[in-house]
Amino acid sequence: MMNNPAIHCIAPCFIVRNVPAALAFYRDFLGFEITFQGPSENDIFFGIVERGAAMIMMKAVGIEPVPNHTRDIKQGIMRWDAYMYVPDPDALAAEFASRNVTFFLPICDNDDNLRGFEVKDADGYLLYFGRPNKSDQ
């Protein structure tokens, strides 16, 4: 029997208006580390931020971002652009509050039996930080 190779991370790629501004939001408010910006110091149109196993890539391509929650296909919407599993969402929410992050949805147990919270980034992408409730684990 063959073992499946592990996959440790997935990284969404967001279209953003301004890469340096988007990178600064993730660094200053959400505690991510900027691991790439470029291709050169004078021409930054692509960037990567990381925190733990979470990675987000972003690129400016001259068009407006279209976050999921802004799309209405008349069949319901998917609000989140990224779900980040967080073992202790209450502690992370407290950290973000200390950084003056504005919560789109504060920490709570939702109808999907998840505990977490939502943050909207500088380009309107909706990020969910949370985990299944303890009874589901």
Residue pairs with C-beta under 8 A, 6 or more apart in sequence:
8 53
9 53
9 54
9 55
10 55
11 48
11 55
11 56
11 57
12 56
12 57
12 81
12 82
13 56
13 57
13 58
13 59
14 22
14 56
14 57
14 58
14 59
14 65
14 81
14 121
14 123
14 125
15 58
15 59
15 60
15 61
15 63
15 65
15 66
15 123
16 22
16 58
16 59
16 60
16 65
16 122
16 123
17 60
17 64
17 65
17 123
18 60
19 37
19 44
19 45
19 46
19 47
19 58
19 59
19 60
20 37
20 44
20 47
21 122
22 47
22 58
22 121
22 122
22 123
23 34
23 37
23 47
23 49
23 58
25 121
25 122
26 32
26 34
26 49
26 56
26 121
27 33
27 34
27 49
28 99
29 96
29 99
29 100
29 101
30 51
30 96
30 99
30 101
30 119
31 51
31 95
31 99
32 49
32 50
32 51
32 54
32 56
33 49
33 50
33 51
34 47
34 48
34 49
35 48
35 49
35 50
35 55
36 46
36 47
36 48
37 44
37 46
37 47
37 48
38 44
38 46
38 47
39 45
39 46
45 59
45 60
45 61
46 57
46 58
46 59
46 60
47 57
47 58
47 59
48 55
48 56
48 57
48 58
49 55
49 56
49 58
50 56
54 84
56 82
65 123
65 124
65 125
67 81
67 120
67 123
67 124
67 125
67 126
68 77
68 78
68 79
68 80
68 81
68 125
68 126
69 77
69 78
69 79
69 80
69 81
69 124
69 126
70 124
71 77
79 118
79 126
79 128
80 118
80 126
80 127
80 128
81 125
81 126
81 127
82 125
82 127
82 128
83 128
83 130
84 127
84 128
84 129
84 130
85 130
85 131
86 92
86 116
86 129
86 130
86 131
87 131
89 107
89 115
89 116
89 117
89 129
89 130
89 131
90 107
90 115
92 129
93 103
93 106
93 107
93 117
93 129
96 103
96 117
96 119
97 103
101 119
102 119
102 120
103 117
103 118
103 119
104 118
104 119
104 120
104 126
105 117
105 118
106 117
107 115
107 116
107 117
108 115
108 116
108 117
109 115
109 133
110 116
113 132
113 133
113 135
113 136
114 128
114 130
114 131
114 132
114 133
115 130
115 131
115 132
115 133
116 128
116 129
116 130
116 131
117 128
117 129
117 130
118 126
118 127
118 128
118 129
119 126
119 127
119 129
120 126
120 127
121 127
131 137
